[in-house]
């Protein structure tokens, strides 16, 4: 253990420790990162040979939750961890996004990052530590990460907003009262990733949080630079390069550029435009592919020509592929009540993107139970997002939810959380499913709009409607253009997908995916201001269709009734082994849930059944009053008198 090295930095008043040389020494790079008693092992390893038959960089990131880290045995049948939880998948995506832009574009060797939770203290969240640990492991490894011109390493912090003051890397307890949960990662020069949940935080305050976060990552980056100088391995340069042939690129451009430009200008419809571009690409392959030049190489160059032409038209001529202005939103149509049996439904169509969101109201027992490293044990609002292949005109196997689907679902879920009624106000468990019926960009933000419509159609008393918009950016040298409501091609060929959701007062969710080496807070401030204009326009269109939540619930939704009972009487309601509460449910057909503080929720599709259940519970908790006349039932006779039951569980002695 003589090679063990430890590095420390203080962020937000908390000591962050990075150690290497003790664990996983055969990995390309390995560190343990710790704050409080939350400790993670991060490893980075690169395959020796490139993966055959791919045209992308194969980076895989896995955040491994281990329940031993919180002293818990998994509750599964086999008592071991199974597939990753949604939370683990979201953390994996959070790590991936800021790191991916800093690898060489021609790298085809597989790079694998595994971050394993060794200890979790329910005080310090592991997600920010995971990003820092992954960057540190890459920085000291032989993996070609952050090598010029790709400036690394990266730092990451969380910013909260408590009583009007920003807090760096807040604890779980602090986050429970924070109006802001902003996570930012970037290099010293620029921001690479932003993930944010907020409670209607205004744009100017969010920009201030972004600036603070970006400034605060500098010490974390300095620590990693020091590690690289002292113990870093020599970066591998012997990997096979898959760079484009400049001569071939020129030949493809000469063959196809003019026709590509014509197709972009003359065809606004996605399907027809793609068909026209496919024909041009196929002709380029037929004309230029030889025994020495593969068809895939020609296609790769054609993609570069297409990308350059789209970007040139946007930056130099302010022309978008579908002919819209830079700030123009695609045509919007709205419909509610589409599904007769769903408790609420909203159809939101924006251009060729169409989302059908459907809401279901359930009882408290329908809440999702969580078995993760977080202190949160359940949640009563769930949003699930589905992206079937027909939404893009494709046919492929249906499998479980992809990481992308889970990420989009979580983003739209965060966007609506601040406006939902509390459990005390509205005791229902809520689930919204957003089906992507047609996709040409920004389905996640369309899901935010669809979710709002579905909840309002279901009669859920949300405080305010929420809308979402996806902003794009094309950057050429020092010149940049911000696009409102990006479509699929602009997302694919542009530099940024900046998703913003919120009410008329402020932001509730924000996510930034970036493909270049970073953006400054100034550029993001411009994007936020432009996004607000679009958001208010969409909210106006939604209000014109449905101004407020329905006054009545769907006739097919369960009816909930709430009773407050003395906590001392809960045992009487439950009975020995649950005998009494089961009997009431069997007799009445109602469902009964007992919560904290003596809160009893009775659910039934039949109002009369619920009333009978409430009557039975009232009888169980009633206390006998002196001077009141009761009609009783003789339950036992003794020589000295009779025992009379005057109410369930309460007997009186009539002396003879």
C-alpha positions as CSV (number, residue, x, y, z in Angstrom):
1,X,0.0,0.0,0.0
2,X,3.0,2.3,-0.3
3,X,1.6,3.8,-3.5
4,X,-1.6,5.0,-1.8
5,X,-2.1,8.7,-2.5
6,X,-4.8,10.9,-1.0
7,X,-6.0,14.3,-2.2
8,X,-8.4,16.7,-0.4
9,X,-10.5,19.7,-1.4
10,X,-13.2,21.6,0.5
11,X,-16.4,22.4,-1.4
12,X,-19.2,24.2,0.3
13,X,-17.7,23.6,3.7
14,X,-17.5,19.9,3.1
15,X,-14.3,17.9,2.8
16,X,-14.1,15.8,-0.4
17,X,-11.4,13.2,-0.5
18,X,-10.0,11.3,-3.5
19,X,-7.8,8.4,-2.9
20,X,-6.0,6.1,-5.3
21,X,-3.5,3.2,-5.1
22,X,-5.4,1.0,-2.7
23,X,-8.3,-0.5,-4.6
24,X,-8.7,-2.0,-8.1
25,X,-5.1,-1.5,-9.2
26,X,-5.5,-3.5,-12.4
27,X,-8.1,-1.1,-13.8
28,X,-6.9,1.5,-16.3
29,X,-7.6,4.1,-13.5
30,X,-9.3,3.7,-10.1
31,X,-10.1,6.1,-7.3
32,X,-12.3,6.1,-4.2
33,X,-14.1,9.4,-3.6
34,X,-15.6,10.3,-0.3
35,X,-17.6,12.9,1.5
36,X,-18.8,12.2,5.0
37,X,-19.5,8.5,5.1
38,X,-20.6,8.3,1.5
39,X,-17.8,6.6,-0.4
40,X,-17.7,5.4,-4.1
41,X,-15.2,3.3,-6.1
42,X,-14.8,4.7,-9.6
43,X,-12.9,2.7,-12.3
44,X,-12.1,3.5,-15.9
45,X,-10.8,0.9,-18.4
46,X,-10.4,0.9,-22.2
47,X,-10.6,-2.2,-24.5
48,X,-7.4,-3.2,-26.3
49,X,-9.1,-3.5,-29.7
50,X,-11.7,-1.3,-31.5
51,X,-15.2,-2.6,-31.8
52,X,-15.9,-3.7,-35.3
53,X,-18.8,-2.5,-37.4
54,X,-19.7,0.7,-35.5
55,X,-19.6,4.4,-36.4
56,X,-19.7,5.8,-32.9
57,X,-17.6,6.0,-29.7
58,X,-18.6,3.0,-27.5
59,X,-18.7,4.6,-24.0
60,X,-20.6,2.7,-21.3
61,X,-21.3,4.1,-17.8
62,X,-22.8,2.1,-14.9
63,X,-23.5,3.4,-11.5
64,X,-23.8,0.3,-9.3
65,X,-26.0,0.6,-6.2
66,X,-25.0,-1.9,-3.5
67,X,-27.4,-2.1,-0.6
68,X,-24.6,-3.3,1.7
69,X,-23.6,0.4,1.5
70,X,-26.6,1.3,3.7
71,X,-26.5,-1.9,5.8
72,X,-29.4,-3.5,4.0
73,X,-30.1,-6.9,2.5
74,X,-32.0,-6.7,-0.9
75,X,-35.6,-7.6,-0.7
76,X,-35.6,-9.7,-3.9
77,X,-36.2,-13.5,-3.9
78,X,-32.5,-14.2,-4.4
79,X,-31.5,-11.5,-1.9
80,X,-29.1,-9.9,-4.4
81,X,-29.2,-6.8,-6.5
82,X,-30.9,-7.3,-9.9
83,X,-31.3,-4.9,-12.8
84,X,-30.4,-1.3,-12.0
85,X,-33.0,0.9,-10.4
86,X,-34.3,4.0,-12.2
87,X,-32.3,6.1,-9.8
88,X,-29.1,4.2,-10.7
89,X,-29.8,4.6,-14.4
90,X,-30.4,8.4,-14.0
91,X,-27.1,8.7,-12.2
92,X,-25.3,6.8,-14.9
93,X,-26.8,9.2,-17.5
94,X,-25.7,12.1,-15.4
95,X,-22.1,10.8,-15.4
96,X,-22.1,10.1,-19.1
97,X,-23.3,13.4,-20.5
98,X,-20.5,15.7,-19.4
99,X,-17.7,13.2,-20.1
100,X,-18.6,12.0,-23.6
101,X,-17.7,15.3,-25.4
102,X,-14.1,15.1,-24.0
103,X,-13.1,11.9,-25.9
104,X,-11.5,11.8,-29.3
105,X,-14.2,11.6,-32.0
106,X,-12.3,8.9,-33.9
107,X,-12.0,6.5,-30.9
108,X,-13.7,3.1,-31.4
109,X,-12.2,1.2,-28.5
110,X,-14.7,0.5,-25.8
111,X,-14.3,2.6,-22.7
112,X,-16.1,1.4,-19.6
113,X,-16.8,3.4,-16.4
114,X,-18.1,1.5,-13.4
115,X,-18.9,3.5,-10.2
116,X,-19.8,1.3,-7.2
117,X,-21.3,2.6,-4.0
118,X,-19.3,1.2,-1.1
119,X,-20.9,3.3,1.6
120,X,-23.9,5.7,1.7
121,X,-24.7,7.8,4.8
122,X,-28.1,9.2,3.9
123,X,-26.6,12.6,4.4
124,X,-24.4,13.3,1.3
125,X,-26.0,12.3,-2.1
126,X,-23.7,10.1,-4.2
127,X,-24.4,11.5,-7.7
128,X,-22.0,14.5,-7.6
129,X,-19.3,12.3,-6.1
130,X,-19.9,9.8,-8.9
131,X,-19.2,12.4,-11.6
132,X,-16.1,13.6,-9.8
133,X,-14.9,10.1,-9.2
134,X,-15.4,9.0,-12.9
135,X,-13.5,12.1,-14.1
136,X,-10.6,11.5,-11.7
137,X,-10.4,7.8,-12.7
138,X,-10.2,8.8,-16.3
139,X,-7.7,11.6,-15.7
140,X,-5.1,9.3,-14.0
141,X,-5.8,6.4,-16.4
142,X,-4.2,5.6,-19.8
143,X,-7.5,6.3,-21.5
144,X,-7.2,9.2,-24.0
145,X,-9.6,11.4,-22.1
146,X,-9.4,15.2,-21.9
147,X,-6.4,15.3,-24.3
148,X,-6.1,18.4,-26.4
149,X,-8.1,19.7,-28.1
150,X,-10.6,18.1,-25.7
151,X,-10.0,20.0,-22.5
152,X,-10.4,17.9,-19.3
153,X,-10.8,17.0,-16.5
154,X,-14.3,18.1,-15.3
155,X,-15.7,19.1,-11.9
156,X,-19.3,18.9,-10.6
157,X,-21.3,20.5,-7.9
158,X,-24.9,20.8,-6.7
159,X,-26.5,24.1,-5.8
160,X,-29.6,24.5,-3.5
161,X,-31.6,27.5,-2.7
162,X,-32.7,27.8,1.0
163,X,-34.2,30.9,2.5
164,X,-33.1,32.9,-0.5
165,X,-29.4,31.8,-0.1
166,X,-27.5,29.5,-2.4
167,X,-26.0,26.4,-0.7
168,X,-23.2,24.4,-2.3
169,X,-23.5,20.6,-2.2
170,X,-26.4,20.5,0.3
171,X,-27.3,17.4,2.3
172,X,-30.5,15.4,1.8
173,X,-32.0,17.2,4.8
174,X,-31.2,20.6,3.3
175,X,-32.6,19.5,-0.1
176,X,-35.9,18.7,1.5
177,X,-36.5,22.4,2.1
178,X,-34.6,23.8,-0.9
179,X,-36.4,25.5,-3.8
180,X,-33.7,24.5,-6.2
181,X,-31.7,21.3,-7.0
182,X,-29.2,22.3,-9.7
183,X,-26.4,19.9,-10.7
184,X,-23.7,21.2,-13.0
185,X,-20.6,19.7,-14.5
186,X,-18.0,21.3,-16.7
187,X,-14.4,22.2,-17.5
188,X,-12.7,25.3,-16.2
189,X,-13.7,27.2,-19.4
190,X,-17.2,26.0,-20.0
191,X,-20.3,24.3,-18.8
192,X,-20.9,20.8,-20.2
193,X,-24.0,19.5,-18.4
194,X,-26.9,20.9,-16.4
195,X,-29.7,19.0,-14.6
196,X,-32.1,21.0,-12.6
197,X,-35.3,20.7,-10.6
198,X,-36.8,23.9,-9.2
199,X,-39.9,25.3,-7.5
200,X,-40.8,28.1,-10.0
201,X,-37.3,29.7,-9.7
202,X,-37.1,32.9,-12.0
203,X,-34.6,32.9,-14.8
204,X,-32.3,35.5,-13.4
205,X,-31.9,33.6,-10.1
206,X,-31.2,30.4,-12.0
207,X,-28.5,32.2,-14.1
208,X,-26.9,33.3,-10.8
209,X,-26.9,29.7,-9.6
210,X,-25.3,28.5,-12.8
211,X,-22.5,31.1,-12.4
212,X,-21.9,30.1,-8.8
213,X,-21.8,26.4,-9.7
214,X,-19.4,26.9,-12.6
215,X,-17.1,29.0,-10.5
216,X,-17.2,26.4,-7.7
217,X,-15.9,23.5,-9.8
218,X,-12.4,25.1,-10.2
219,X,-10.9,23.6,-7.0
220,X,-12.1,20.1,-8.0
221,X,-10.5,20.4,-11.4
222,X,-7.3,21.7,-9.8
223,X,-7.2,18.6,-7.6
224,X,-7.4,16.3,-10.6
225,X,-4.8,18.2,-12.5
226,X,-2.4,17.7,-9.6
227,X,-3.3,14.0,-9.5
228,X,-2.5,13.7,-13.3
229,X,0.9,15.4,-12.8
230,X,1.9,13.2,-9.8
231,X,0.5,9.8,-10.6
232,X,-1.2,9.9,-14.0
233,X,-0.4,7.3,-16.6
234,X,0.7,8.1,-20.1
235,X,-2.3,8.4,-22.4
236,X,-2.6,5.7,-25.0
237,X,-2.1,7.0,-28.6
238,X,-1.7,3.6,-30.3
239,X,-5.4,3.0,-30.8
240,X,-6.6,2.7,-34.4
241,X,-7.9,6.0,-35.7
242,X,-11.2,6.2,-37.6
243,X,-10.8,9.8,-38.8
244,X,-12.4,10.8,-42.1
245,X,-10.3,10.9,-45.2
246,X,-10.1,14.7,-46.1
247,X,-9.8,13.9,-49.8
248,X,-12.9,11.6,-49.8
249,X,-14.8,14.3,-47.8
250,X,-14.0,16.8,-50.6
251,X,-15.2,14.4,-53.3
252,X,-18.5,13.7,-51.4
253,X,-19.0,17.4,-50.9
254,X,-18.4,18.1,-54.6
255,X,-20.9,15.4,-55.6
256,X,-23.7,16.1,-53.1
257,X,-23.5,19.5,-51.4
258,X,-25.7,21.4,-54.0
259,X,-28.4,18.7,-54.0
260,X,-28.4,18.5,-50.2
261,X,-28.8,22.3,-50.0
262,X,-31.7,22.1,-52.5
263,X,-33.4,19.3,-50.5
264,X,-33.1,21.3,-47.3
265,X,-34.6,24.4,-48.9
266,X,-37.4,22.8,-50.9
267,X,-38.7,20.0,-48.7
268,X,-40.2,20.9,-45.2
269,X,-41.8,17.6,-44.4
270,X,-39.6,15.3,-42.4
271,X,-40.5,12.1,-44.2
272,X,-40.2,13.5,-47.7
273,X,-37.0,15.3,-46.8
274,X,-35.4,12.2,-45.3
275,X,-36.4,10.2,-48.4
276,X,-34.8,12.8,-50.7
277,X,-31.6,12.8,-48.6
278,X,-31.5,9.0,-48.7
279,X,-31.6,9.1,-52.5
280,X,-28.7,11.6,-52.6
281,X,-26.7,9.5,-50.2
282,X,-27.3,6.3,-52.1
283,X,-26.2,7.9,-55.3
284,X,-23.0,9.2,-53.6
285,X,-22.2,5.7,-52.4
286,X,-22.8,4.3,-55.9
287,X,-20.6,6.9,-57.5
288,X,-17.7,7.0,-55.0
289,X,-17.4,3.7,-53.3
290,X,-14.7,1.4,-54.6
291,X,-12.7,-1.6,-53.4
292,X,-10.5,0.8,-51.5
293,X,-13.3,3.1,-50.3
294,X,-16.1,1.5,-48.4
295,X,-19.7,2.5,-48.6
296,X,-19.7,3.3,-44.9
297,X,-16.8,5.7,-45.3
298,X,-18.8,7.5,-48.0
299,X,-21.9,7.6,-45.8
300,X,-19.9,9.0,-42.9
301,X,-18.6,11.8,-45.2
302,X,-22.1,12.4,-46.5
303,X,-23.3,12.9,-42.9
304,X,-20.6,15.5,-42.4
305,X,-21.6,17.4,-45.6
306,X,-25.3,17.3,-44.5
307,X,-24.3,18.6,-41.0
308,X,-22.2,21.4,-42.4
309,X,-24.9,22.5,-44.8
310,X,-27.7,22.6,-42.2
311,X,-25.4,24.6,-39.8
312,X,-24.3,27.0,-42.6
313,X,-27.9,27.7,-43.5
314,X,-28.8,28.4,-39.9
315,X,-25.8,30.5,-39.0
316,X,-25.3,32.5,-42.2
317,X,-28.8,32.8,-43.5
318,X,-31.1,32.2,-40.4
319,X,-32.8,29.4,-42.4
320,X,-34.0,26.3,-40.7
321,X,-34.7,22.9,-42.4
322,X,-38.5,23.4,-42.2
323,X,-38.4,27.1,-43.1
324,X,-39.3,28.5,-39.7
325,X,-37.8,31.6,-38.1
326,X,-35.2,31.2,-35.4
327,X,-37.8,31.9,-32.6
328,X,-40.8,30.3,-34.3
329,X,-42.7,27.4,-32.7
330,X,-44.2,24.7,-34.8
331,X,-48.1,24.6,-35.1
332,X,-49.7,23.3,-31.9
333,X,-53.0,21.4,-31.5
334,X,-54.5,20.3,-28.2
335,X,-57.2,17.8,-27.2
336,X,-58.3,16.4,-23.9
337,X,-60.7,13.5,-22.9
338,X,-59.5,11.3,-25.8
339,X,-59.6,8.1,-23.8
340,X,-63.1,7.4,-22.4
341,X,-62.0,5.1,-19.6
342,X,-58.7,6.6,-18.5
343,X,-59.2,9.0,-15.6
344,X,-57.7,11.9,-17.6
345,X,-56.0,12.2,-21.0
346,X,-54.3,14.9,-23.1
347,X,-53.1,14.9,-26.7
348,X,-50.4,17.4,-27.4
349,X,-49.2,17.8,-31.0
350,X,-46.4,20.2,-32.0
351,X,-45.5,19.9,-35.7
352,X,-44.7,16.3,-36.4
353,X,-44.2,15.5,-32.7
354,X,-47.3,14.0,-31.0
355,X,-47.7,12.9,-27.4
356,X,-50.7,11.2,-25.8
357,X,-50.5,11.5,-22.0
358,X,-52.9,9.5,-19.8
359,X,-53.5,9.9,-16.1
360,X,-54.5,7.3,-13.5
361,X,-55.7,8.1,-10.0
362,X,-54.9,5.4,-7.4
363,X,-55.1,4.9,-3.6
364,X,-52.2,5.6,-1.2
365,X,-51.3,1.9,-1.3
366,X,-50.5,2.3,-5.0
367,X,-47.5,4.5,-4.3
368,X,-44.2,3.2,-5.6
369,X,-42.0,1.7,-3.0
370,X,-38.3,2.6,-3.5
371,X,-35.4,0.3,-2.6
372,X,-32.4,2.6,-3.4
373,X,-29.6,4.4,-1.6
374,X,-31.7,7.5,-1.1
375,X,-33.6,8.1,2.2
376,X,-36.8,8.4,0.1
377,X,-38.8,5.2,0.6
378,X,-41.8,5.9,-1.7
379,X,-43.3,8.3,-4.2
380,X,-46.9,9.1,-5.0
381,X,-46.4,10.7,-8.4
382,X,-45.0,8.7,-11.3
383,X,-44.5,9.7,-14.9
384,X,-43.6,7.0,-17.4
385,X,-42.5,7.7,-21.0
386,X,-42.7,5.2,-23.8
387,X,-41.0,5.7,-27.2
388,X,-42.3,2.9,-29.6
389,X,-40.6,2.3,-32.9
390,X,-43.6,3.4,-35.0
391,X,-43.1,6.9,-33.6
392,X,-40.2,7.3,-36.1
393,X,-41.6,5.1,-38.8
394,X,-39.4,2.2,-37.8
395,X,-40.0,-1.5,-36.9
396,X,-37.9,-3.2,-34.2
397,X,-38.3,-5.5,-31.3
398,X,-40.1,-4.2,-28.2
399,X,-38.0,-4.6,-25.1
400,X,-38.0,-3.1,-21.6
401,X,-37.7,0.6,-21.0
402,X,-34.5,2.1,-22.4
403,X,-32.2,4.5,-20.4
404,X,-33.5,7.3,-22.7
405,X,-37.1,6.5,-21.9
406,X,-36.4,6.4,-18.2
407,X,-34.5,9.7,-18.4
408,X,-37.3,11.5,-20.4
409,X,-39.9,10.1,-18.0
410,X,-37.9,11.4,-15.0
411,X,-37.5,14.9,-16.5
412,X,-41.2,15.4,-17.2
413,X,-41.9,14.0,-13.7
414,X,-39.7,16.6,-12.1
415,X,-41.3,19.4,-14.1
416,X,-44.8,18.7,-12.6
417,X,-43.8,17.9,-9.0
418,X,-43.8,21.6,-7.7
419,X,-47.4,22.2,-8.9
420,X,-49.0,19.0,-7.6
421,X,-51.3,19.2,-4.5
422,X,-50.0,17.8,-1.3
423,X,-51.1,14.5,0.0
424,X,-53.1,16.2,2.7
425,X,-55.0,18.2,0.0
426,X,-55.4,15.4,-2.5
427,X,-54.7,11.9,-1.2
428,X,-54.5,10.1,-4.5
429,X,-51.5,8.4,-5.9
430,X,-50.9,9.7,-9.4
431,X,-49.5,8.0,-12.5
432,X,-49.1,9.6,-15.9
433,X,-48.0,7.7,-18.9
434,X,-46.8,9.6,-22.0
435,X,-46.9,7.7,-25.3
436,X,-44.8,9.1,-28.1
437,X,-47.0,8.6,-31.1
438,X,-44.9,10.6,-33.5
439,X,-41.5,12.0,-33.0
440,X,-39.7,14.8,-34.7
441,X,-37.8,16.3,-31.8
442,X,-38.7,17.5,-28.3
443,X,-40.9,14.6,-27.2
444,X,-39.8,15.0,-23.6
445,X,-41.1,18.6,-23.4
446,X,-44.2,17.7,-25.3
447,X,-44.7,15.1,-22.5
448,X,-44.6,17.9,-20.0
449,X,-47.4,19.7,-21.8
450,X,-49.4,16.4,-22.3
451,X,-49.0,15.5,-18.6
452,X,-50.4,18.9,-17.6
453,X,-53.4,18.4,-19.8
454,X,-54.0,14.9,-18.6
455,X,-53.9,15.9,-14.9
456,X,-56.2,18.8,-15.5
457,X,-58.6,16.6,-17.5
458,X,-58.5,14.1,-14.6
459,X,-59.6,16.8,-12.1
460,X,-56.3,16.9,-10.2
461,X,-56.1,20.4,-8.6
462,X,-52.6,21.4,-9.8
463,X,-51.6,24.9,-8.7
464,X,-50.6,26.0,-12.2
465,X,-50.2,24.5,-15.7
466,X,-46.6,23.7,-16.8
467,X,-45.3,23.8,-20.3
468,X,-41.9,22.7,-21.8
469,X,-39.8,23.8,-24.8
470,X,-36.6,22.5,-26.2
471,X,-34.0,25.1,-27.3
472,X,-31.1,24.4,-29.7
473,X,-27.8,26.0,-30.5
474,X,-25.5,26.1,-33.5
475,X,-22.0,27.5,-32.7
476,X,-19.5,28.4,-35.4
477,X,-16.3,30.0,-34.0
478,X,-17.4,32.9,-31.8
479,X,-20.8,33.2,-33.5
480,X,-23.8,31.3,-32.2
481,X,-27.5,31.0,-33.0
482,X,-30.2,30.0,-30.5
483,X,-33.1,28.0,-31.9
484,X,-36.6,27.8,-30.4
485,X,-38.5,24.5,-30.5
486,X,-35.9,22.3,-32.2
487,X,-36.9,19.4,-34.4
488,X,-35.1,16.1,-34.8
489,X,-32.6,17.2,-37.5
490,X,-31.6,20.3,-35.5
491,X,-31.2,18.2,-32.4
492,X,-29.1,15.6,-34.2
493,X,-26.9,18.1,-36.2
494,X,-26.8,21.0,-33.7
495,X,-24.6,21.5,-30.7
496,X,-27.1,21.7,-27.8
497,X,-30.5,20.3,-26.6
498,X,-31.5,22.7,-23.9
499,X,-34.9,21.6,-22.4
500,X,-36.8,24.1,-20.1
501,X,-40.1,23.5,-18.4
502,X,-42.0,25.8,-16.1
503,X,-45.0,27.9,-15.2
504,X,-45.8,31.5,-16.0
505,X,-43.7,32.5,-12.9
506,X,-40.6,30.4,-13.1
507,X,-38.7,27.3,-14.0
508,X,-39.6,23.8,-12.6
509,X,-37.1,21.7,-14.6
510,X,-34.1,22.1,-16.9
511,X,-31.8,19.8,-18.7
512,X,-28.9,20.5,-21.0
513,X,-27.3,18.0,-23.3
514,X,-24.3,19.3,-25.2
515,X,-22.0,17.9,-27.9
516,X,-19.3,20.6,-28.0
517,X,-16.7,21.5,-25.4
518,X,-19.0,23.7,-23.4
519,X,-21.2,26.8,-23.1
520,X,-20.8,29.9,-21.0
521,X,-23.5,31.0,-18.5
522,X,-24.0,34.1,-20.8
523,X,-25.1,31.9,-23.6
524,X,-27.4,29.9,-21.3
525,X,-28.9,33.1,-20.0
526,X,-29.9,34.1,-23.6
527,X,-31.4,30.6,-24.2
528,X,-33.4,30.9,-21.0
529,X,-34.8,34.3,-21.9
530,X,-35.8,33.0,-25.4
531,X,-37.3,29.8,-23.8
532,X,-39.5,31.9,-21.5
533,X,-41.1,33.7,-24.5
534,X,-41.9,30.3,-26.1
535,X,-43.1,28.8,-22.8
536,X,-45.6,31.7,-22.2
537,X,-46.9,31.3,-25.7
538,X,-47.5,27.6,-25.2
539,X,-49.2,28.1,-21.8
540,X,-51.5,30.6,-23.5
541,X,-52.6,28.0,-26.1
542,X,-53.1,25.4,-23.3
543,X,-55.2,27.8,-21.2
544,X,-57.4,28.5,-24.3
545,X,-58.3,24.8,-24.4
546,X,-58.6,24.1,-20.7
547,X,-58.3,27.0,-18.3
548,X,-58.5,25.1,-15.0
549,X,-58.7,21.5,-13.7
550,X,-62.0,19.8,-14.1
551,X,-64.3,20.3,-11.1
552,X,-65.3,16.6,-11.0
553,X,-63.2,13.4,-11.1
554,X,-63.8,10.8,-13.8
555,X,-66.7,8.5,-12.8
556,X,-64.3,5.6,-13.2
557,X,-61.8,7.0,-10.7
558,X,-61.9,5.7,-7.1
559,X,-63.4,8.0,-4.4
560,X,-61.3,8.7,-1.4
561,X,-62.5,9.8,2.0
562,X,-60.2,10.8,4.8
563,X,-60.7,10.4,8.5
564,X,-58.5,11.5,11.4
565,X,-58.6,9.1,14.3
566,X,-56.8,9.1,17.6
567,X,-53.5,7.2,17.3
568,X,-54.4,5.3,20.4
569,X,-57.4,3.8,18.4
570,X,-55.4,2.6,15.4
571,X,-54.8,-0.8,17.1
572,X,-58.6,-1.3,17.5
573,X,-59.1,-0.6,13.8
574,X,-56.5,-3.0,12.7
575,X,-57.3,-5.7,15.2
576,X,-55.1,-8.7,16.1
577,X,-53.1,-9.7,13.0
578,X,-55.2,-7.3,10.9
579,X,-58.3,-9.3,11.5
580,X,-60.7,-6.3,12.1
581,X,-59.5,-4.1,9.1
582,X,-59.6,-7.1,6.8
583,X,-63.2,-7.9,7.9
584,X,-64.3,-4.3,7.2
585,X,-62.7,-4.4,3.7
586,X,-64.3,-7.7,2.9
587,X,-67.8,-6.7,4.2
588,X,-67.8,-3.3,2.5
589,X,-65.6,-3.7,-0.6
590,X,-63.7,-0.6,0.3
591,X,-59.9,-0.3,0.6
592,X,-58.5,1.2,3.9
593,X,-55.0,2.7,4.3
594,X,-53.8,3.9,7.7
595,X,-51.0,6.5,7.5
596,X,-49.0,8.5,10.0
597,X,-50.7,10.6,12.7
598,X,-53.9,8.7,12.6
599,X,-54.8,9.5,9.0
600,X,-57.1,6.9,7.6
601,X,-58.0,6.9,3.9
602,X,-61.0,4.9,2.6
603,X,-61.2,4.2,-1.1
604,X,-64.0,2.8,-3.1
605,X,-65.6,3.1,-6.5
606,X,-68.9,2.9,-4.7
607,X,-69.7,5.8,-2.4
608,X,-72.1,3.8,-0.3
609,X,-69.4,1.2,0.4
610,X,-67.0,3.9,1.6
611,X,-69.7,5.3,3.9
612,X,-70.3,1.9,5.4
613,X,-66.6,1.5,6.0
614,X,-66.4,4.9,7.6
615,X,-69.4,4.1,9.9
616,X,-67.7,0.9,11.0
617,X,-64.5,2.8,11.8
618,X,-66.4,5.5,13.7
619,X,-68.0,2.8,15.8
620,X,-64.6,1.3,16.6
621,X,-63.1,4.6,17.8
622,X,-66.2,5.9,19.6
623,X,-65.8,6.4,23.3
624,X,-68.7,5.7,25.7
625,X,-70.3,8.9,27.2
626,X,-71.8,9.0,30.6
627,X,-75.5,9.8,30.5
628,X,-75.9,8.7,26.9
629,X,-78.5,6.0,26.1
630,X,-77.1,3.0,24.2
631,X,-78.8,-0.1,22.7
632,X,-76.6,-3.1,23.4
633,X,-76.2,-6.8,22.9
634,X,-75.8,-9.2,25.7
635,X,-72.6,-11.1,25.1
636,X,-72.1,-13.0,28.4
637,X,-74.1,-13.7,31.5
638,X,-72.5,-14.3,34.9
639,X,-74.0,-14.9,38.4
640,X,-73.4,-11.3,39.3
641,X,-74.7,-9.7,36.1
642,X,-74.6,-9.5,32.3
643,X,-71.9,-8.1,30.0
644,X,-73.5,-5.9,27.3
645,X,-71.6,-4.8,24.2
646,X,-72.8,-1.2,23.5
647,X,-70.3,-0.6,20.6
648,X,-67.6,-2.7,18.9
649,X,-64.9,-3.4,21.4
650,X,-66.7,-1.7,24.3
651,X,-68.6,-3.8,26.9
652,X,-70.5,-2.7,30.0
653,X,-71.5,-4.7,33.1
654,X,-75.2,-4.6,34.0
655,X,-75.2,-5.7,37.7
656,X,-78.1,-8.0,38.8
